[in-house]
Amino acid sequence: MKRILVVDDEPNIVELLRLYLEKEGFAVVAARNGTRRSRSTPATTRTSSSWT
């Protein structure tokens, strides 16, 4: 199973994405901010993207 990290400061968005992605077969790690993301994700798997 592939794992995906969802980071957003809006809890509703995190939950919506988590539900959708789990339905599609992903294991989801969710965080509400970058600090939690840094602690929950090993350095070798970190990626960053920003949508503006």
N, C-alpha and C positions, 0 to 999 in steps of 0.2 A: 504494500500500500504506500502510495506517495504521500509525503507530508507537506503541508503548506502553512505558511505563517501569515496571519491576518493582523494588521496593526492599524487601528483607527481610534480617535478619541471619542467617537460617538458609539455608545454601547449598542444601540439599535442596528447600526450598520454592521458592526462586528458579528452580532447574532444572526442577522440575515445572511451574511456571507458564509458564516459557519454552517448554518443549516443547508444552504444550497450546495456548498462544497462537500459536506459529508454525504449528502444524497448522491453526489457524483463519484463518490468513492475515495475521497481524500481524507487523511487524518489531519485535523486542523488544530494548530496551536494559535490561540488568540491572545492578543495584548491590546491594551487601550492606549499605550504610549510607547515611545522609543526606549525609555528606560527599562520598562518591563521586558520589551523585546530583547534588549541587550543581555539581560540576565537569563532569559529563557532559551536563547539560541546560541549554540556553539559558534565561535568565531569563524570556523571553516565553512559555515553554511549561510552566513549573513549576506543579504543583498539589500540594496536600497533603491527605492524609486520614489519619485514624487510626481503627483499629478497637480497641475495648477491650471 
